Amino acid sequence: MTTVETARATHEVTNQPPPLEPANLFEIDAALREGIEREGGGWGADRVRELGGLAGSAEARQHAWRAERNEPRLRTHDRYGHRVDDVELDPSWHWLLGTAVAHEVHSLAWRVERPGAHVVNSALKFVWSQVDGGVMCPVSMTFSVVPALRAAAPELAAQWEPRLTLPDYERGARAGMAMTEKQGGSDVRANTTRAEPVGDGTYEITGHKWFCSYPVADVFLVLAQAPGGLSCFLVERGPGLELQQLKDKLGTRSLPTAEAELRAARGRLVGAEGRGVPAIMQMVNHTRLDCLIGSAAGMRRGVTEAIHHARHRTAFGAPLAEQPAMRNVLADLALEAEAATAAALRVARAYDEGDGPFRRLATAVMKYWVTKRGPAHAAEALECLGGNGTVEDSGMPLLFRDSPINSTWEGSGNVAALDVLRAMVKDPDALPAFLDECRLAAGGDARLDAHLDALDGTLADLRAGGDAQFGARRVVEDLAVALQASLLVRHAPAAVGDAFCAARLGGGGRVYGTLPAGVDAAAIVDRALAS
Ligand SMILES: Cc1cc2nc3c(=O)[nH]c(=O)nc-3n(C[C@H](O)[C@H](O)[C@H](O)COP(=O)(O)OP(=O)(O)OC[C@H]3O[C@@H](n4cnc5c(N)ncnc54)[C@H](O)[C@@H]3O)c2cc1C
């Protein structure tokens, strides 16, 4: 008989916050619940509640953890030397993506023709993004390819949409996109990949793509130079699409992102030759909305973790959450997350209202701003957990690593800011529509009124011929906080609207945790996570 020596603890374990799960990510988020209702998606609240329960479960968190640890592995050839160009993905990845698909996170707005469908769909993305940012990439690309095909290639839409939108992981299809090349990603007109017409209506596409996420998707939108100029093609996964290696990237490590070689891969035109950018922009505008939602969701996850920890951790004789300096940090983080959530759901509603001037500008403005605010927010939320926040078990390092990705994707910071300037010029109705929305709060807070008056002056200077590009980020930032302030002044509790105007329209400090005196920090924190 073997005697097993049981290790005995050398000390009593105290002052360790309990795990957060299980918590329904919909139920615990007042800003989300109210936002869905306000923006016309109240009918879908039960669906979001159901997914929110799963998203906050220990099971979901364990799958995310496992998918992150067991990174995808490229398999280029089989044992006989034949090309397979496949990626081995952990079963947890399939659980995460399969669950998203089963809940129509990738397609609800295209399957349910009802006002508020984009709001509900965005809320589904918001809760699932809090589980894993990596799977949201194929979710977003699959979602966003649909409007691009509908607009520019109805026959391809008819062929592919039924599978792309199917809430069935096995029988459905997923989409990817391949625009970026080595010599330039933002400047896609510098693409050198060639597309030669074959004579049967298809093209042979040859060249190299430097970033191609989820390369095991069923179809891809690919930009290539055709005889008539830069054009967009639908390429099916198969012969001619060869994967060279997977990127060893900072964040979204559960997601495979490949360098891909196209060797006479067959493609079919999406839109006309030479009209590749407008065709793929239909897709990109929707993935930009998803970047905004993803970053807002990351903030929300950070706030939940930070408040939970600070309430259960004592230092110097009192819970951290009750100590004034920490209360300021938590309230500031909560304010930012609520402003991001409100903006994301408002912009989502614009997608329910058609392709109007507000939607065009608001997507670019808020994608720029919320994704830019993400990394500093994640860093601060992580620090609330002290040293434990830097340890992988806490989930905070993953949140932090993922946080800069949304800002790089789909138009990096400067490109997004310059896109706002372009939208203001191209569509003369865009800026007035945006400012009209901000002014709906007129008289609600004098600081917002003053900010909007000053913004009028800045925009007038811009029109008078200032160096618009040099000042682009400043203008976009001013527009973004104006919209967020307007939404919070109108719809959030007074403590939230007041603190946002006090801190973000001139009176706050530079890092998180610098809310000015007089704000009701306790009320903001209690709203963010009921104790
Ligand atoms: C995780 C991840 C996954 C990705 N997946 C895909 C994918 O699936 N498919 C795909 O096609 N691409 C993908 N990308 C690529 C991504 O879209 C590009 O990296 C991005 O568009 C920027 O292009 P670039 O890397 O060539 O940078 P560049 O275009 O060289 O830009 C470098 C910097 O210069 C700035 N800049 C560019 N133009 C200007 C200007 N006129 N004025 C001032 N500043 C400017 C940019 O904002 C950026 O900060 C992915 C990227 C990441 C990080």
The ligand as an SDF file (V2000), in Angstrom:
LIG
                    3D

 53 58  0  0  0  0  0  0  0  0999 V2000
   -4.4310   41.0010  -36.0420 C   0  0  0  0  0  0  0  0  0  0  0  0
   -4.5210   41.5320  -37.4320 C   0  0  0  0  0  0  0  0  0  0  0  0
   -5.2890   40.8720  -38.3620 C   0  0  0  0  0  0  0  0  0  0  0  0
   -5.3870   41.3490  -39.6680 C   0  0  0  0  0  0  0  0  0  0  0  0
   -6.1390   40.6610  -40.5710 N   0  0  0  0  0  0  0  0  0  0  0  0
   -6.2380   41.1270  -41.8330 C   0  0  0  0  0  0  0  0  0  0  0  0
   -7.0220   40.4390  -42.8140 C   0  0  0  0  0  0  0  0  0  0  0  0
   -7.6700   39.4360  -42.5230 O   0  0  0  0  0  0  0  0  0  0  0  0
   -7.0560   40.9140  -44.0740 N   0  0  0  0  0  0  0  0  0  0  0  0
   -6.3720   42.0370  -44.4340 C   0  0  0  0  0  0  0  0  0  0  0  0
   -6.4570   42.4400  -45.5910 O   0  0  0  0  0  0  0  0  0  0  0  0
   -5.6240   42.7140  -43.5420 N   0  0  0  0  0  0  0  0  0  0  0  0
   -5.5440   42.2920  -42.2530 C   0  0  0  0  0  0  0  0  0  0  0  0
   -4.7870   42.9670  -41.3340 N   0  0  0  0  0  0  0  0  0  0  0  0
   -3.9520   44.0540  -41.7930 C   0  0  0  0  0  0  0  0  0  0  0  0
   -4.4360   45.4250  -41.3940 C   0  0  0  0  0  0  0  0  0  0  0  0
   -5.6550   45.7130  -42.0130 O   0  0  0  0  0  0  0  0  0  0  0  0
   -3.3190   46.3970  -41.7700 C   0  0  0  0  0  0  0  0  0  0  0  0
   -2.2140   46.1090  -40.9400 O   0  0  0  0  0  0  0  0  0  0  0  0
   -3.7420   47.8240  -41.6300 C   0  0  0  0  0  0  0  0  0  0  0  0
   -4.6860   48.1510  -42.5920 O   0  0  0  0  0  0  0  0  0  0  0  0
   -2.5520   48.7960  -41.7430 C   0  0  0  0  0  0  0  0  0  0  0  0
   -1.8220   48.5410  -42.9120 O   0  0  0  0  0  0  0  0  0  0  0  0
   -0.2230   48.3540  -42.8560 P   0  0  0  0  0  0  0  0  0  0  0  0
    0.0530   47.3240  -41.8250 O   0  0  0  0  0  0  0  0  0  0  0  0
    0.2800   48.1190  -44.2110 O   0  0  0  0  0  0  0  0  0  0  0  0
    0.3150   49.7160  -42.2910 O   0  0  0  0  0  0  0  0  0  0  0  0
    0.6120   51.0400  -43.1520 P   0  0  0  0  0  0  0  0  0  0  0  0
   -0.4420   51.2200  -44.1690 O   0  0  0  0  0  0  0  0  0  0  0  0
    2.0130   51.0300  -43.5780 O   0  0  0  0  0  0  0  0  0  0  0  0
    0.4320   52.1420  -42.0250 O   0  0  0  0  0  0  0  0  0  0  0  0
    1.4060   52.3540  -41.0120 C   0  0  0  0  0  0  0  0  0  0  0  0
    0.9700   53.5370  -40.1640 C   0  0  0  0  0  0  0  0  0  0  0  0
    0.8900   54.6940  -40.9900 O   0  0  0  0  0  0  0  0  0  0  0  0
   -0.3570   55.3310  -40.8400 C   0  0  0  0  0  0  0  0  0  0  0  0
   -0.7350   55.9510  -42.1200 N   0  0  0  0  0  0  0  0  0  0  0  0
   -1.0710   55.3320  -43.2720 C   0  0  0  0  0  0  0  0  0  0  0  0
   -1.3940   56.2380  -44.2090 N   0  0  0  0  0  0  0  0  0  0  0  0
   -1.2430   57.4620  -43.6520 C   0  0  0  0  0  0  0  0  0  0  0  0
   -1.4140   58.8040  -44.1100 C   0  0  0  0  0  0  0  0  0  0  0  0
   -1.8320   59.0760  -45.3310 N   0  0  0  0  0  0  0  0  0  0  0  0
   -1.1600   59.8170  -43.2390 N   0  0  0  0  0  0  0  0  0  0  0  0
   -0.7570   59.5710  -41.9850 C   0  0  0  0  0  0  0  0  0  0  0  0
   -0.5750   58.3330  -41.4910 N   0  0  0  0  0  0  0  0  0  0  0  0
   -0.8240   57.2780  -42.3100 C   0  0  0  0  0  0  0  0  0  0  0  0
   -1.3130   54.2410  -40.3930 C   0  0  0  0  0  0  0  0  0  0  0  0
   -2.3990   54.7910  -39.6390 O   0  0  0  0  0  0  0  0  0  0  0  0
   -0.4000   53.3680  -39.5460 C   0  0  0  0  0  0  0  0  0  0  0  0
   -0.3710   53.8800  -38.2320 O   0  0  0  0  0  0  0  0  0  0  0  0
   -4.6960   42.5150  -40.0330 C   0  0  0  0  0  0  0  0  0  0  0  0
   -3.9340   43.1900  -39.0830 C   0  0  0  0  0  0  0  0  0  0  0  0
   -3.8400   42.7130  -37.7870 C   0  0  0  0  0  0  0  0  0  0  0  0
   -3.0250   43.4740  -36.7840 C   0  0  0  0  0  0  0  0  0  0  0  0
  1  2  1  0
  2  3  1  0
  2 52  2  0
  3  4  2  0
  4  5  1  0
  4 50  1  0
  5  6  2  0
  6  7  1  0
  6 13  1  0
  7  8  2  0
  7  9  1  0
  9 10  1  0
 10 11  2  0
 10 12  1  0
 12 13  2  0
 13 14  1  0
 14 15  1  0
 14 50  1  0
 15 16  1  0
 16 17  1  0
 16 18  1  0
 18 19  1  0
 18 20  1  0
 20 21  1  0
 20 22  1  0
 22 23  1  0
 23 24  1  0
 24 25  2  0
 24 26  1  0
 24 27  1  0
 27 28  1  0
 28 29  2  0
 28 30  1  0
 28 31  1  0
 31 32  1  0
 32 33  1  0
 33 34  1  0
 33 48  1  0
 34 35  1  0
 35 36  1  0
 35 46  1  0
 36 37  1  0
 36 45  1  0
 37 38  2  0
 38 39  1  0
 39 40  1  0
 39 45  2  0
 40 41  1  0
 40 42  2  0
 42 43  1  0
 43 44  2  0
 44 45  1  0
 46 47  1  0
 46 48  1  0
 48 49  1  0
 50 51  2  0
 51 52  1  0
 52 53  1  0
M  END
$$$$
